Amino acid sequence: MDNIDRRLLELLREDSRASFVELGGKVGLSEAAVRRRVKNLADGGVIRRFTVDVEVGHGAGALTLVTMSTAASSAEISDRIRSLRAVRKVYEVTGEHDMAILISGSDISEVNGTIDQIRKMEGVATTNTMVILRELT
């Protein structure tokens, strides 16, 4: 991955709907070259999924802290957690817990179902969930 790939990722984070033509204009490449680079980033696992995020204010959200069992692989567990539909972000953290998970769904039932799926995963020892009341900007 070079500086152009990094810049493309930055631009896609800012506006995932930007066209390949728009992106090319910002990085000095043709539409075809940008399309090829984005495909390579996806094929190489750098871009893992294309999603539409549900804003917490338009549904329900929670932060779930996960503690893993000592023998568990954080890479394997985080891959399984990231594959869940309502999971927006997975962070490896320091302190009492091993991961912090941002979950967002259409309603509290969807969020709760996702938390239940995480709790049942092999290698997850405990969870501690905080329901998001509102986002402060």
Residue pairs with C-beta under 8 A, 6 or more apart in sequence:
1 41
1 46
4 27
4 29
4 37
5 37
5 41
5 46
7 26
7 27
8 23
8 27
8 34
8 37
8 38
8 41
9 41
9 46
9 47
11 18
11 23
11 26
11 27
12 18
12 23
12 38
12 47
16 50
19 31
20 31
20 32
20 34
20 35
20 38
21 31
21 34
23 29
23 34
23 38
24 30
24 31
24 33
24 34
27 34
29 37
38 47
41 47
42 48
48 82
53 88
53 104
54 104
54 105
54 106
55 104
56 104
56 132
56 134
56 135
57 134
57 135
59 104
59 105
59 106
59 107
59 110
60 104
60 105
60 106
60 107
60 108
60 110
60 111
60 131
60 132
61 102
61 103
61 104
61 105
61 111
61 131
61 132
62 102
62 103
62 111
62 115
62 129
62 130
62 131
62 132
63 100
63 101
63 102
63 103
63 129
63 130
63 132
64 100
64 101
64 103
64 115
64 118
64 127
64 128
64 129
64 130
65 93
65 96
65 97
65 99
65 100
65 101
65 127
65 128
65 129
65 130
66 77
66 81
66 97
66 98
66 99
66 100
66 101
66 118
66 124
66 126
66 127
67 96
67 97
67 98
67 124
67 125
67 126
67 127
67 128
68 74
68 77
68 98
68 99
68 123
68 124
68 125
69 123
69 124
69 125
71 123
72 122
72 123
72 124
72 125
73 123
74 92
74 98
74 99
76 123
77 99
77 121
77 123
77 124
78 90
78 92
78 99
80 121
81 87
81 90
81 99
81 101
81 118
81 121
82 90
84 114
84 117
84 118
85 114
86 103
86 104
86 105
86 110
86 111
86 113
86 114
87 101
87 102
87 103
87 114
88 102
88 103
88 104
89 101
89 102
90 99
90 100
90 101
90 102
91 99
91 100
91 101
91 102
92 98
92 99
93 99
93 100
97 128
101 118
103 111
103 114
103 115
104 111
105 111
105 113
105 114
108 131
111 131
115 127
115 129
118 124
118 127
119 127
